[in-house]
Amino acid sequence: QVLLVESGGGSVQAGGSLSVSCAASGLPFTMYAMKWFRQVPGKEREFVGAISRSGGSKRYGAGVKGRFAISRDNKNTVWLQMYSLKPEDTAVYYCAADSEYGSMFPGDMDYWGKGTLVTVSS
């Protein structure tokens, strides 16, 4: 059984930093690109960032580029470090595993976690 479990969400003031992580089990971790998405009620799930299987390639959504950083180890964990947070970053953050690095579409992901809530107050 594949499990992706996010942790580290919480509340922070605008301008602050927060790190969330995702622990994977039940899949060959290094065979999957890992991605982060976020979603607020009433809106579509938004691509945040992706990291390739080796960790050598990364890409970010336009709304977070330059403020967020994604990293991974070669065991089972991927992190999303968030800096200079804004109230509009408030969302449930989801990690996803994808056998392909290139897609940014939620429908293409192979596995999903259940999400962790990040709240940024002004």
C-alpha positions as CSV (number, residue, x, y, z in Angstrom):
1,Q,0.0,0.0,0.0
2,V,1.4,3.4,-1.0
3,L,1.2,6.1,1.6
4,L,2.3,9.7,1.4
5,V,2.0,11.5,4.7
6,E,2.5,15.3,4.9
7,S,3.5,17.0,8.1
8,G,4.7,20.3,9.4
9,G,1.8,22.5,8.5
10,G,0.6,25.2,10.8
11,S,0.1,28.9,11.3
12,V,2.6,31.6,10.6
13,Q,2.5,35.4,10.2
14,A,3.1,37.0,6.8
15,G,6.7,37.3,6.0
16,G,7.6,34.3,8.0
17,S,8.9,30.8,7.0
18,L,7.6,27.3,7.3
19,S,8.7,23.9,6.2
20,V,6.5,21.0,5.4
21,S,7.6,17.4,4.6
22,C,6.1,14.3,3.0
23,A,7.1,10.8,4.0
24,A,6.5,8.1,1.4
25,S,6.2,4.4,1.9
26,G,5.1,1.4,-0.2
27,L,6.7,2.6,-3.4
28,P,10.2,2.8,-5.0
29,F,10.8,6.3,-3.9
30,T,13.7,7.1,-6.2
31,M,11.7,6.0,-9.2
32,Y,9.2,8.8,-8.7
33,A,9.3,12.5,-9.2
34,M,7.8,14.2,-6.2
35,K,5.5,17.2,-6.4
36,W,3.7,19.7,-4.2
37,F,0.3,21.2,-4.9
38,R,-2.0,23.4,-2.9
39,Q,-5.7,24.0,-2.8
40,V,-8.1,26.4,-1.2
41,P,-11.8,25.8,-0.9
42,G,-13.6,26.5,-4.1
43,K,-10.5,26.6,-6.3
44,E,-8.7,24.1,-8.4
45,R,-5.6,22.4,-7.1
46,E,-2.6,24.5,-8.0
47,F,0.9,23.3,-8.9
48,V,3.6,24.5,-6.4
49,G,6.7,22.6,-7.3
50,A,8.4,19.5,-8.5
51,I,11.6,17.7,-8.1
52,S,13.0,15.0,-10.3
53,R,13.8,11.4,-9.3
54,S,17.5,12.3,-8.7
55,G,16.8,15.7,-7.2
56,G,18.8,17.3,-10.0
57,S,15.9,19.1,-11.6
58,K,13.4,21.3,-10.0
59,R,10.6,23.6,-11.2
60,Y,8.1,25.9,-9.4
61,G,4.8,27.4,-10.0
62,A,4.7,31.1,-10.9
63,G,3.2,32.1,-7.6
64,V,5.9,30.7,-5.5
65,K,9.1,30.9,-7.6
66,G,11.9,32.5,-5.7
67,R,10.2,32.0,-2.3
68,F,9.7,28.3,-2.1
69,A,12.3,25.5,-2.3
70,I,11.8,21.8,-2.8
71,S,14.3,19.1,-1.8
72,R,14.4,15.4,-1.3
73,D,16.5,12.6,0.0
74,N,17.1,9.2,-1.6
75,K,15.2,7.3,1.0
76,N,11.6,8.5,1.4
77,T,11.2,12.2,2.2
78,V,10.5,15.3,0.2
79,W,10.4,18.8,1.8
80,L,8.9,22.1,0.8
81,Q,10.6,25.1,2.5
82,M,8.5,28.2,2.3
83,Y,9.9,31.7,2.8
84,S,8.4,35.2,2.7
85,L,5.0,33.8,3.1
86,K,1.9,35.7,2.1
87,P,-1.7,35.4,3.2
88,E,-2.5,34.2,-0.3
89,D,-0.2,31.1,0.4
90,T,-2.9,29.9,2.8
91,A,-4.0,26.5,1.6
92,V,-3.9,22.8,2.1
93,Y,-0.6,21.5,0.8
94,Y,-0.5,18.1,-0.8
95,C,2.4,16.0,-1.9
96,A,2.2,13.7,-4.9
97,A,4.2,11.0,-6.6
98,D,4.5,10.9,-10.3
99,S,6.3,8.5,-12.5
100,E,6.9,11.4,-14.9
101,Y,8.7,14.6,-14.0
102,G,7.2,16.8,-16.6
103,S,3.5,17.1,-15.8
104,M,2.0,19.9,-13.6
105,F,-1.5,18.6,-13.9
106,P,-3.1,17.1,-10.8
107,G,-4.9,14.5,-12.9
108,D,-1.6,13.0,-14.0
109,M,-0.3,12.2,-10.5
110,D,0.0,8.6,-9.5
111,Y,-0.4,8.9,-5.7
112,W,-1.5,11.6,-3.3
113,G,-1.1,12.4,0.3
114,K,-4.0,13.7,2.4
115,G,-2.6,17.2,2.8
116,T,-1.5,19.5,5.6
117,L,-2.9,23.0,6.3
118,V,-0.8,26.1,6.1
119,T,-2.3,29.3,7.3
120,V,-0.6,32.7,6.8
121,S,-2.0,35.6,8.8
122,S,-1.6,39.2,7.9
